[in-house]
Amino acid sequence: MTLSIQPTTALSVEEFLKLPETKPASEYFNRQIYQKPMPQGKHSTLQIELASAINQVAKPKKLAYAFTELRCTFSGLSIVPDIAVFEWQRIPLDAKGSIANKFEIPPDWIIEILLPVRASRSRRVQSPNRVISKITFSIQNGAKLGWLIDSADESIMIFEPNKLPELKEKQDILPVLSVLENWQLTVADVFSWLSFI
């Protein structure tokens, strides 16, 4: 279902969660509703490859799990990060021990992939500052790590608690969750997934 939702301040987060889901997903933060732009080729490739790489390392040892497009509702906002990584012991479970449908805690690691402004022809333009705001809010409310991936210049901005953001490029080694401390990934490794030749 696709709805054209303009930013609004009329609803609470509880009222927002009662609305029908949209495609692409809508998010609620700063007391406003924003619909995410439709992902394109580079965005989709990076999202799938990175989530798969994290899960390949983390899932067999039950260290963490990377979810794509998972709604996370916490501290008065409801966001749908491109990738939300949860340490294994924090993954919400239902009474039967299966994964829960509702995640009402921040991810341990939030990853957003910036869609170039010029790539969106619709009114749903992705604001870099809005994306940064989601990452920093998550860090302020318990997330341990945030990445903002920019395929336009092949860089990744790193966000961590009590630190200034840091730009990583080329052969720089990227920080990952401490439970994955033996795993190393460079910026070049991430962007190599875009090559299909």
C-alpha positions as CSV (number, residue, x, y, z in Angstrom):
1,M,0.0,0.0,0.0
2,T,1.4,3.4,-0.9
3,L,0.2,6.5,0.9
4,S,1.4,10.0,0.3
5,I,2.1,11.2,3.8
6,Q,3.3,14.7,4.3
7,P,5.2,15.7,7.5
8,T,2.6,16.2,10.3
9,T,2.6,16.9,14.0
10,A,-1.0,15.8,14.5
11,L,-0.3,12.3,15.8
12,S,1.4,10.6,18.7
13,V,3.6,7.6,18.1
14,E,0.9,5.3,19.4
15,E,-1.6,6.8,16.9
16,F,1.0,6.5,14.2
17,L,1.5,2.8,14.9
18,K,-2.3,2.3,14.3
19,L,-2.0,3.6,10.7
20,P,-1.7,1.1,7.8
21,E,1.9,0.4,6.8
22,T,3.1,2.1,3.7
23,K,5.5,1.0,0.9
24,P,8.1,2.3,1.2
25,A,7.9,2.4,5.0
26,S,6.9,5.5,6.9
27,E,8.8,6.6,10.0
28,Y,7.8,8.7,13.0
29,F,10.4,10.9,14.7
30,N,10.6,14.5,15.9
31,R,6.8,14.2,16.2
32,Q,6.5,14.0,12.4
33,I,5.8,11.3,9.8
34,Y,8.1,10.8,6.9
35,Q,7.9,8.2,4.2
36,K,11.2,6.8,3.1
37,P,12.2,7.1,-0.5
38,M,12.2,4.0,-2.7
39,P,15.6,2.2,-2.7
40,Q,17.5,2.0,-5.9
41,G,20.2,-0.4,-7.2
42,K,23.3,0.6,-5.2
43,H,21.2,1.1,-2.0
44,S,19.5,-2.3,-2.4
45,T,22.8,-4.1,-3.2
46,L,24.7,-2.6,-0.2
47,Q,21.8,-3.4,2.1
48,I,21.5,-7.1,1.1
49,E,25.3,-7.7,0.9
50,L,26.1,-6.0,4.3
51,A,23.3,-7.7,6.2
52,S,24.3,-11.0,4.7
53,A,28.0,-10.5,5.6
54,I,27.1,-9.6,9.2
55,N,24.8,-12.6,9.6
56,Q,27.3,-14.9,8.0
57,V,29.8,-14.0,10.8
58,A,27.4,-13.4,13.7
59,K,24.6,-15.9,13.3
60,P,26.4,-19.3,13.5
61,K,27.9,-18.3,16.9
62,K,24.7,-16.6,18.1
63,L,26.5,-13.3,18.5
64,A,24.2,-10.9,16.7
65,Y,21.7,-10.7,13.8
66,A,21.2,-8.1,11.1
67,F,17.6,-7.3,10.1
68,T,16.7,-5.2,7.0
69,E,13.8,-2.8,7.1
70,L,12.8,-3.7,10.6
71,R,10.5,-1.3,12.5
72,C,12.1,-0.3,15.8
73,T,9.9,1.7,18.2
74,F,11.5,3.3,21.3
75,S,11.7,6.5,23.2
76,G,8.8,8.1,21.4
77,L,9.9,7.4,17.8
78,S,9.3,4.6,15.3
79,I,12.0,4.1,12.6
80,V,12.8,1.6,10.0
81,P,16.6,1.5,9.6
82,D,18.0,0.1,6.4
83,I,19.9,-2.4,8.6
84,A,19.3,-2.9,12.4
85,V,21.7,-5.2,14.1
86,F,20.9,-6.6,17.5
87,E,23.2,-8.6,19.8
88,W,21.8,-12.1,20.2
89,Q,20.8,-11.8,23.8
90,R,18.8,-8.6,23.1
91,I,16.7,-10.0,20.3
92,P,13.1,-9.8,21.5
93,L,11.3,-13.2,21.8
94,D,7.7,-14.2,22.3
95,A,6.4,-16.6,24.9
96,K,7.3,-19.6,22.7
97,G,10.9,-18.5,22.3
98,S,10.4,-17.4,18.7
99,I,11.4,-14.0,17.4
100,A,8.9,-11.3,18.4
101,N,7.1,-9.2,15.8
102,K,7.5,-6.0,17.7
103,F,10.9,-4.5,18.5
104,E,10.5,-1.8,21.2
105,I,14.2,-1.2,21.8
106,P,16.9,0.5,19.8
107,P,19.2,-1.6,17.7
108,D,22.8,-2.1,19.0
109,W,24.0,-1.0,15.6
110,I,22.0,1.2,13.2
111,I,23.1,1.3,9.5
112,E,21.6,3.8,7.1
113,I,22.5,4.0,3.4
114,L,22.1,7.5,2.0
115,L,20.1,7.7,-1.2
116,P,21.4,10.6,-3.4
117,V,19.0,13.5,-3.4
118,R,19.1,13.8,-7.2
119,A,18.1,10.1,-7.5
120,S,14.7,10.8,-6.1
121,R,12.1,12.3,-8.4
122,S,9.3,12.1,-5.9
123,R,8.6,14.6,-3.1
124,R,10.0,12.0,-0.7
125,V,13.5,13.3,-0.8
126,Q,15.9,11.8,1.7
127,S,17.4,14.5,3.9
128,P,21.0,13.7,5.1
129,N,20.4,15.7,8.3
130,R,17.2,13.7,9.0
131,V,19.1,10.4,8.5
132,I,21.9,11.7,10.8
133,S,19.2,12.7,13.4
134,K,17.8,9.1,13.4
135,I,21.3,7.7,14.0
136,T,22.3,10.1,16.7
137,F,18.9,9.7,18.5
138,S,19.5,5.9,18.5
139,I,23.0,6.4,19.9
140,Q,21.6,8.7,22.6
141,N,19.1,6.1,23.5
142,G,21.3,3.0,23.8
143,A,22.7,2.1,20.3
144,K,26.4,1.3,20.5
145,L,27.3,2.1,16.9
146,G,25.9,3.8,13.8
147,W,27.0,3.9,10.2
148,L,25.9,6.3,7.5
149,I,27.0,4.9,4.1
150,D,27.3,7.3,1.2
151,S,27.8,5.5,-2.2
152,A,28.1,8.8,-4.0
153,D,31.6,9.4,-2.6
154,E,32.2,5.8,-1.2
155,S,32.6,7.0,2.4
156,I,31.1,5.8,5.7
157,M,30.5,8.2,8.6
158,I,30.8,6.5,12.0
159,F,28.8,7.4,15.1
160,E,29.6,6.1,18.5
161,P,28.6,7.2,22.0
162,N,30.6,10.1,23.5
163,K,32.6,10.6,20.3
164,L,32.5,13.0,17.4
165,P,31.5,11.4,14.1
166,E,34.4,10.1,12.1
167,L,34.6,9.7,8.3
168,K,36.1,6.5,7.0
169,E,37.3,6.0,3.4
170,K,39.2,3.5,1.2
171,Q,41.3,1.1,3.3
172,D,40.1,2.4,6.6
173,I,39.0,-0.4,8.9
174,L,35.4,0.0,10.1
175,P,34.4,-0.4,13.7
176,V,31.9,-3.2,14.4
177,L,30.1,-4.4,17.5
178,S,32.5,-5.6,20.1
179,V,30.9,-9.1,20.0
180,L,32.2,-9.3,16.4
181,E,35.7,-8.1,17.4
182,N,37.6,-10.7,15.3
183,W,35.8,-9.5,12.1
184,Q,37.5,-6.8,10.0
185,L,35.9,-4.9,7.2
186,T,37.3,-2.0,5.3
187,V,35.4,0.8,3.5
188,A,36.7,-0.6,0.2
189,D,35.4,-4.1,1.1
190,V,31.9,-2.6,1.5
191,F,31.9,-0.8,-1.8
192,S,33.4,-3.7,-3.7
193,W,30.0,-5.4,-3.5
194,L,28.8,-2.8,-6.0
195,S,31.0,-4.2,-8.7
196,F,29.4,-6.7,-11.0
197,I,32.3,-7.2,-13.4
